[in-house]
Amino acid sequence: MRVSRARYIPCSRVSSALVGISGREYQRGKVLHSNQHDKAFDVHLAHFENKQYVLKRLPESFFELSQEHKRDFPDSRRIRLDVDYNEKEQTVVYEYFKTDLLALVQNNADFPLAARKQILFEIGKALQELHGKNWIHIDVKPNNVMVDWNLDDQGQVQIERVALIDLEVSLKLEGDKLLRIPLPNMQRLGNFMWRSPEAQTGQGIGKPADVFSFGLVCIYTLTSKEIMAVDHEELREKEVEPEIEILGRCIVYFGPLSEGLLKHTADETWQLVLRQVEEGVAEASTIFRLENWTESDYPNIDAEAKRMLGRIMNLDPAKRATMDEILEDSYWSQ
């Protein structure tokens, strides 16, 4: 198992066109995402024969990883892989999608429940593919899910394709060995708002961590609520780290703190931190617990949704349902 930091090689000039290994010449267009460290790593919209693509230059280690993904998942439609690349420029070419899940939910309050569930099921299938070959994504979040959708002649939403993207911090596990990030100066992986409790500690990250993150994505997609969103200025004033705030919310929403989680972290420092966080939220009302949520506060979270989410959001990684088990849940067929 290896975790390596990306190596950014500064590049002062970016050509207006990119020739892929296929021989296609892609014309760069507008910047879709600007890299604050080096403009050479800006993500561009591109065109070839009137079709839109995305050009993304990668650090060397990420470029090598992208080719490993293609070898392990050559026929996947649910995991976004490059359709072309230029090895010299370490740039990959992706198919273009209409939107990401974060924006879709934010901009379409009346998006139908059936379509939301279909998207979530497809994300689950993508994670099932990864886990089936012992990969973990580590950064599952709504803006790492791309969605193509349209309206049919009757004005009904049709989901055309869903793909999990940004596998740059993904990892292929060695057997049952879990990822443990050394202390001190721990470099956490993924977005703190969507991490599992064990991923917040950096201790014992495996497939169950992806499952928990998937559960948070489910809650967001079904309710349109970001339950882990924080006010950074308020936290700075209180001198509270965002990761600690999120751990507290995990215990409040999905607790109580599990002895299984403490055992799983297998780190005395983090075990102490977790107990201190538990003490800090001890007075929070149990009304905030998942099992007590109401649809008036959390739209679309009915009894069946709570039952299914309860299998996913268990704070003990060993007791969390696997992606195989989740996809077999009767919730999806309702």
N, C-alpha and C positions, 0 to 999 in steps of 0.2 A: 504494500500500500504506500502510495506516495502523495504528498501534498506539497506542491511547489508554488512559489510566488511567480506571478507573471513577469516576464522581462520585456519592458517597453523599450524598443529601439527607436530613438527619435528620427523623424524623417521630415525634412523641410518642404518637400514638394510632393504633390499628389497629382497624377495624370488625370485628365478629364475622361479617359477611357481605360477600361481594364479588359485584357484579353484572357479568357479562361483557358483551362487545359483542353476544353472542347473545341477551341478555335473561335468561339463566339466573342464578339467585341461589345462590351456593355458600356453604354454612355452614362457617366455619372450625372445625377441631377441634384436636387436639393438635399440638404443635410437633415436626416431624420433624428439623429442624436449627436450632440456635440460632445467631444471628449475634452475636458477642461485641462488635461495635462499635455496633450499632443494632438493637433488637428489632423495629423496623419491617421489617427484612429477614429475620426468621425465616421458615423454610420450614414451611408448615402442611399437614397433612392436611385435606381438605375433602370435603363430601358434597353431591350433588345427585341427587334422586330415587333414593336408596338405592345410588348408585354412588360410588366413592371417586375423588378427584382430589388433585392436589398444587398448592398456591398458592405462587408464588414471586415476590416483588417484586424488581425488577431496577434497578440504577443506569441512568440515562438512556441511556448509550452501549450498554449491554448490551441494553436493551429495543429500541432501534433495530436492533441486530444480529440479535435474535431474529426481527424482522419481515423482515429481509433473507434469513434462512435459509428462512423460509416461502415467499418468492418464488422462491428458487432450488431448493427441494426440496418442492414442494407435495404430492406424492403419496408421500413416503417413509414407510415403516413401520419402517425400521431406524435412522433418526435421530429422536430424540425432539423433536418440535416441539409448540408449544402448540396446544391445541384451542379455546382461548378466551382472551380477555384484557380488561383494563380499562386503557385508555390513560391516563386521569387518574391512576390509582394506580400506573401502570407495573408492573402485576402480570400475570403470565401463568398460565394454567391448563394443567397437564399431566395426562395419564392416569397413574393409579397403577399401579405394578408391585409384584410380590410381594417381590422382593429385588434386591440388586445382586450382581455377580459376586464381589466380594471376600468378602462374607458367605456367599454360597452355597458357595464352595469351603471356607471356614473351618469351616462348620457341617455339611458333608456329605462326610466323608472317603471314603465308599464311592460317591460319585456316579459313574455309569458313564462310561467313556472315550468311548463313542459320543456321549453327550449333551454332554460337555465339548468334543469336536471340533465338534459342531453349533453350539454357542454361539460358538466361535472363528470358524467359517466365516461366521456371521452378522455378527460384528464386522468381519471382513474385507470383507464386502459393503457394510457401512455406510461404511467408509473408502474403498472403491472409488467409491461414490457421491460422497463429498466430493471426492476427488481428480479425479474425472471432470469436475467443474466448477471445478477449480483452487483448492479450499479445502483448508486443512490444519487439523487439530483442535488439535494442539500439547499436549493434556493427556490423551492416551490412557492409561487406567489402569483396574484392575478395578472400582473404585467409581464409575467413570463409564460403566459398562455395566449396564443394568437387564435383568432376566430374569423372565419369567413362565413358570412350569412347574408341572406337576401329575403325579400318578400315575394311570395308566389302571386299568381294572378288573382287570388282571392284575398290578398293582403295578409296572408299568414306567414309567420317567421319560418324560414327554412335554414337549418344549420348545415352548411356545406362541408366544413372541415374545421377541426380543432387540433392544434399542435402545441406541445410543450417545447419551449425554447430555452436558450441561454444555459447550456450545459457546461459552461466554462469552469465551474467549481465542482462539477460532478466527479464521482470517485467510484472506481471498481474495487469492491471489497475483496479481501483475501479470505475466502472461506467464511467463518463466523466471526472473524476479527472485526472489532468496531473501531471507528475513528476516535482517537483521544488527542486533543490538542494540548501540548505541554504548557504548563504554567512556569514562571510568570510571563508577562508580555504576550498573552494568548491572542492570536489573531482569529477572531470568530468568522465563520463563513455564513453567507446568506444574509437576508434582510431581517433585522431584529424583530420587526412586527409580525413576521410569519414563521418564526422559529419555534420548534418544540422546546419544552423545558430542558431536556438534556442537551439540545443544541445551544441553548443560552449558556450552559456551563462549559460546552466544548468537550464534554466527557461522555463517551459511549454513543456516538452518533452512528446510526444504522438505518435500516429500512423503516423502522417505526417512527423515526424523526420525520421522514417524508410523509408518512401517514398522518401525523399530527398537523403538519403544515397543510396537507390536503383538506383536513377538517376545517381549518381556519378559512381556506379558500371557499369551501362549501358554505360556511356561515355567511361570508361576504356575498357570495353569488346569490344565495337564497334571500337574504335580508336586505341587501344593499347597504349594510352597516359594517364599518371597519372597527370592530370592537377592541382592537389593540392599537388604534391610532393614539398618539401622545402629543402633548403640547411641550415641545422641547424647551421653550423659554421657561415655562413653569417648572419643569424638572430641573433645569439649571439653577433656578432660584432656590429650590428645595435641596439641591445637591444630591439628586437621585439619578443614578445611571438608567438609561432607557431599558437596558436588559433586566435590571432589578424590578422596574415598574411592570414589565411584561410578565416576569415570573410571578409577581404578586397577583396580577389579573388572572393568570392561569389557575392559580390556587383558588381564587374567589369564584371563577366561573366553572371550573372543572374539578375542584378539590373534593375532599381535603387532600393535603399533602400525603403522598403515598410512600410507605416504607420501601416499596419496590423501586421507586425513583431514586431514593437515597442510596439504596444498595447498588443500583445501576450506575450511578455516577462514580462510585468507588474512589472518591476523593474527599478527604476529611475537610479540606477548606471549603469546598462547595457544599458538602453536607451541612456544615455550620451555617453557611449563607442561606441555604434553603430553609433551614429551621428558623433563622432570624426573619426571613421574609414571611414565613407562615405566621410567626408571632405578630408581625407588623400589620397583617390583614385579618387578624383573629376576630376583630369586632365587626367586620363586614357582614351584612345581613345575608342569610342563606337564600334570600329572594333572588340574588344575582346568579345562583347556580343554574346550570343548563336545564336541569329537570324542572325548574320553576319558571322558566321563560314562558311568556304568553305571546300569542300571535299579534296582539295589539302593539307590543314592544318590538317583537322580532318577527316580521312578516314571513309567512311560509314555513315557520318552524312549528309544525303541528306535532301530535304525539308520535307519529311514525318517524318524523325527521329527528326528533329528540332521541328516540330509541336508537336510530342508526348512528347519530352523532355521538351518543354515549359510548358506542363501541370504538369510535375513532379517537375521542378526546381523553381517553384514560391517561392519567398522569404517569402510570406505570408502563413503560415501554413494552414490558413483557406481556402485558394484558391487553395491549392494543390489538385490534383486528388487523389482519394482513390485507394487502390490496386484493388478493384473491377472494378473501372472505367478504370484504366490503362490496365487491362487484357482484357477488351472489346474493346480497341482501335484497329482501322483497321490496324495500323502499323504491328501488329503481323501476319496478314494474307497475307501480300504482298510477 
